[in-house]
Amino acid sequence: MSPRAILIDGYDFFFYSREENRKHIHIEKGDNEAKIWLEPIIEVAYNHGFTTKEIGFILQTIKEYEQVINDKWNTHFSGKK
């Protein structure tokens, strides 16, 4: 199960249900994908195919929707260990 946090301009921001505990989000658009750490700071864990401009857009979107993303993370992962 991969719950979606947000979908903007074809960029799908989502979580994998069974992965590590450190807060992060995955992003896909077409064949491109990235993983972004959300703590302790927002930073790129990996990027496969997105341009520098697209990564900038992704990071800015995460900052703009940070509360929504955190709320969805907390709701989805509450009680899961």
PyRosetta script that sets phi, psi and omega in degrees:
from pyrosetta import init, pose_from_sequence

init()
pose = pose_from_sequence("MSPRAILIDGYDFFFYSREENRKHIHIEKGDNEAKIWLEPIIEVAYNHGFTTKEIGFILQTIKEYEQVINDKWNTHFSGKK")
pose.set_psi(1, 132.9)
pose.set_omega(1, 179.9)
pose.set_phi(2, -128.7)
pose.set_psi(2, 88.4)
pose.set_omega(2, -177.7)
pose.set_phi(3, -68.8)
pose.set_psi(3, 136.6)
pose.set_omega(3, 179.9)
pose.set_phi(4, -82.8)
pose.set_psi(4, 135.6)
pose.set_omega(4, 174.0)
pose.set_phi(5, -91.2)
pose.set_psi(5, -50.7)
pose.set_omega(5, 177.4)
pose.set_phi(6, -152.4)
pose.set_psi(6, 157.5)
pose.set_omega(6, 174.2)
pose.set_phi(7, -133.8)
pose.set_psi(7, 117.2)
pose.set_omega(7, -177.0)
pose.set_phi(8, -137.2)
pose.set_psi(8, 124.8)
pose.set_omega(8, 177.2)
pose.set_phi(9, 50.3)
pose.set_psi(9, 35.8)
pose.set_omega(9, 179.0)
pose.set_phi(10, 85.8)
pose.set_psi(10, -4.9)
pose.set_omega(10, 176.6)
pose.set_phi(11, -87.7)
pose.set_psi(11, 118.7)
pose.set_omega(11, -178.0)
pose.set_phi(12, -99.4)
pose.set_psi(12, 115.6)
pose.set_omega(12, 179.3)
pose.set_phi(13, -102.7)
pose.set_psi(13, 120.0)
pose.set_omega(13, -172.5)
pose.set_phi(14, -150.8)
pose.set_psi(14, 169.7)
pose.set_omega(14, 176.9)
pose.set_phi(15, -115.5)
pose.set_psi(15, 149.9)
pose.set_omega(15, 166.0)
pose.set_phi(16, -92.5)
pose.set_psi(16, 139.1)
pose.set_omega(16, -174.9)
pose.set_phi(17, -72.1)
pose.set_psi(17, -31.2)
pose.set_omega(17, -175.8)
pose.set_phi(18, -121.9)
pose.set_psi(18, 82.3)
pose.set_omega(18, -179.1)
pose.set_phi(19, -144.8)
pose.set_psi(19, -171.3)
pose.set_omega(19, -176.5)
pose.set_phi(20, -62.3)
pose.set_psi(20, 161.9)
pose.set_omega(20, -175.3)
pose.set_phi(21, -80.2)
pose.set_psi(21, -24.8)
pose.set_omega(21, -179.3)
pose.set_phi(22, -61.6)
pose.set_psi(22, 129.8)
pose.set_omega(22, -174.3)
pose.set_phi(23, -65.2)
pose.set_psi(23, 126.9)
pose.set_omega(23, -178.7)
pose.set_phi(24, -158.2)
pose.set_psi(24, 170.6)
pose.set_omega(24, 178.4)
pose.set_phi(25, -140.8)
pose.set_psi(25, 147.3)
pose.set_omega(25, 176.1)
pose.set_phi(26, -102.8)
pose.set_psi(26, 148.1)
pose.set_omega(26, 178.7)
pose.set_phi(27, -132.4)
pose.set_psi(27, 133.4)
pose.set_omega(27, 175.0)
pose.set_phi(28, -132.7)
pose.set_psi(28, 144.3)
pose.set_omega(28, 169.5)
pose.set_phi(29, -152.4)
pose.set_psi(29, 118.8)
pose.set_omega(29, -175.1)
pose.set_phi(30, 60.6)
pose.set_psi(30, -130.7)
pose.set_omega(30, 179.1)
pose.set_phi(31, -90.0)
pose.set_psi(31, -0.2)
pose.set_omega(31, -177.1)
pose.set_phi(32, -90.3)
pose.set_psi(32, 147.0)
pose.set_omega(32, 178.0)
pose.set_phi(33, -149.8)
pose.set_psi(33, 152.8)
pose.set_omega(33, 177.4)
pose.set_phi(34, -148.8)
pose.set_psi(34, 159.6)
pose.set_omega(34, 174.1)
pose.set_phi(35, -127.2)
pose.set_psi(35, 131.3)
pose.set_omega(35, -176.9)
pose.set_phi(36, -122.1)
pose.set_psi(36, 126.0)
pose.set_omega(36, 173.5)
pose.set_phi(37, -71.3)
pose.set_psi(37, 140.1)
pose.set_omega(37, 177.6)
pose.set_phi(38, -105.6)
pose.set_psi(38, -11.1)
pose.set_omega(38, 178.0)
pose.set_phi(39, -149.4)
pose.set_psi(39, 150.0)
pose.set_omega(39, 0.4)
pose.set_phi(40, -72.2)
pose.set_psi(40, -19.2)
pose.set_omega(40, 173.6)
pose.set_phi(41, -133.1)
pose.set_psi(41, 161.2)
pose.set_omega(41, 176.3)
pose.set_phi(42, -77.7)
pose.set_psi(42, 117.8)
pose.set_omega(42, -179.7)
pose.set_phi(43, -155.4)
pose.set_psi(43, 157.4)
pose.set_omega(43, -178.4)
pose.set_phi(44, -75.1)
pose.set_psi(44, 124.1)
pose.set_omega(44, 173.4)
pose.set_phi(45, -84.3)
pose.set_psi(45, -46.4)
pose.set_omega(45, 172.4)
pose.set_phi(46, -156.5)
pose.set_psi(46, 158.5)
pose.set_omega(46, 179.3)
pose.set_phi(47, -141.7)
pose.set_psi(47, 123.8)
pose.set_omega(47, 177.4)
pose.set_phi(48, -122.6)
pose.set_psi(48, 89.1)
pose.set_omega(48, 170.3)
pose.set_phi(49, 108.6)
pose.set_psi(49, -17.9)
pose.set_omega(49, 179.4)
pose.set_phi(50, -76.5)
pose.set_psi(50, 143.8)
pose.set_omega(50, 176.0)
pose.set_phi(51, -76.1)
pose.set_psi(51, 167.6)
pose.set_omega(51, 176.7)
pose.set_phi(52, -58.3)
pose.set_psi(52, -40.9)
pose.set_omega(52, 178.7)
pose.set_phi(53, -62.8)
pose.set_psi(53, -43.1)
pose.set_omega(53, 179.1)
pose.set_phi(54, -65.0)
pose.set_psi(54, -40.8)
pose.set_omega(54, 177.4)
pose.set_phi(55, -62.6)
pose.set_psi(55, -39.4)
pose.set_omega(55, 175.3)
pose.set_phi(56, -58.9)
pose.set_psi(56, -44.1)
pose.set_omega(56, 177.5)
pose.set_phi(57, -62.3)
pose.set_psi(57, -44.0)
pose.set_omega(57, -179.7)
pose.set_phi(58, -61.5)
pose.set_psi(58, -48.2)
pose.set_omega(58, -179.5)
pose.set_phi(59, -63.2)
pose.set_psi(59, -40.8)
pose.set_omega(59, 178.7)
pose.set_phi(60, -65.5)
pose.set_psi(60, -40.5)
pose.set_omega(60, 178.6)
pose.set_phi(61, -63.0)
pose.set_psi(61, -42.8)
pose.set_omega(61, 178.8)
pose.set_phi(62, -61.1)
pose.set_psi(62, -43.1)
pose.set_omega(62, 179.0)
pose.set_phi(63, -63.4)
pose.set_psi(63, -41.9)
pose.set_omega(63, -179.8)
pose.set_phi(64, -66.7)
pose.set_psi(64, -34.6)
pose.set_omega(64, -176.5)
pose.set_phi(65, -108.0)
pose.set_psi(65, 21.0)
pose.set_omega(65, -174.4)
pose.set_phi(66, -55.3)
pose.set_psi(66, -44.3)
pose.set_omega(66, -178.8)
pose.set_phi(67, -65.7)
pose.set_psi(67, -42.3)
pose.set_omega(67, 178.3)
pose.set_phi(68, -61.5)
pose.set_psi(68, -46.6)
pose.set_omega(68, -179.5)
pose.set_phi(69, -61.9)
pose.set_psi(69, -46.6)
pose.set_omega(69, -180.0)
pose.set_phi(70, -63.0)
pose.set_psi(70, -40.8)
pose.set_omega(70, 177.8)
pose.set_phi(71, -62.3)
pose.set_psi(71, -42.7)
pose.set_omega(71, -179.7)
pose.set_phi(72, -68.9)
pose.set_psi(72, -38.1)
pose.set_omega(72, 175.3)
pose.set_phi(73, -58.8)
pose.set_psi(73, -52.9)
pose.set_omega(73, -176.5)
pose.set_phi(74, -61.5)
pose.set_psi(74, -40.4)
pose.set_omega(74, 178.3)
pose.set_phi(75, -65.0)
pose.set_psi(75, -45.4)
pose.set_omega(75, -176.8)
pose.set_phi(76, -69.3)
pose.set_psi(76, -41.7)
pose.set_omega(76, -173.1)
pose.set_phi(77, -95.8)
pose.set_psi(77, -0.5)
pose.set_omega(77, 178.8)
pose.set_phi(78, -61.8)
pose.set_psi(78, 126.6)
pose.set_omega(78, 178.8)
pose.set_phi(79, 81.9)
pose.set_psi(79, -4.6)
pose.set_omega(79, 179.9)
pose.set_phi(80, -96.0)
pose.set_psi(80, 127.8)
pose.set_omega(80, 176.4)
pose.set_phi(81, -140.6)
pose.dump_pdb("model.pdb")
